[in-house]
Amino acid sequence: MQCFKVNSSTLDKRLDPSPYSPTRTIALEKIKNTQCPKYCLKEVADFRRELVTNIPDDCTYIGLANIESNTGIYINSDSEKETISSAFRFYKGDVLFPK
């Protein structure tokens, strides 16, 4: 469980602790104060939204459980997922973001 003390004036429509983590707060402050140009992600990246409803034979399903937190290292699963309701397809070189 995460718990952070914050002043009510700093709450930004969210009550979950993630946005108020000291690590995140410090990082955002450094980004705000940098002299480097800043861009929205949609200005520098193309978003792929290719929805699939089955797992093609030549593909492996990779879910968030297969990705190690904070490192992005792939964790092989003991059992392969055989069916899905829907998922976004990705390709080598894509950068993945969880919902």
Secondary structure by P-SEA (a helix, b strand, c coil): cbbbbbbccccccccccccccaaaaaaaaaaaacccccccccccbbbbbcccccccccbbbbccccccccccbbbbbccccccccbbbbbcccbbbbcc
